[in-house]
């Protein structure tokens, strides 16, 4: 902020005298009382807060942008499809295990035992892979 504008914004609501003066190093200063050494080099001006202050522009109303809606990527669609197929395989494996268990409860011969147990182990492995 420039020094005159700063002096104007810090001014009280009524008119005020502001003195501008330059020191020995060439620095410009603004103050309400000039130093005694700068009597001849000081310039006094009157600041009226109703006339000498530029009002700030109105703040624009912030409206957030609409979120970008993106199509699901092919990778996520593939993952969804793969999960659905895995769930279908799990359901199928569990149904086959249920039917095999019912068949085994109904009774079997000694000759059928090895075949039924092998099939049961294979279905349990498949179910463990597809259902977890």
Protein Blocks (a to p, Z undefined) as FASTA:
>chain_A
ZZklmmmmmpcfbdcdddddddfkopacddfbdcfklmmmpccddddfklmpccdddddd
ddddddddddddfklmmmmmmmmmmmmmmmmmmmmmmmmmmmmmnopcfklmmmmmmmmm
mmmmmmmmmmZZ
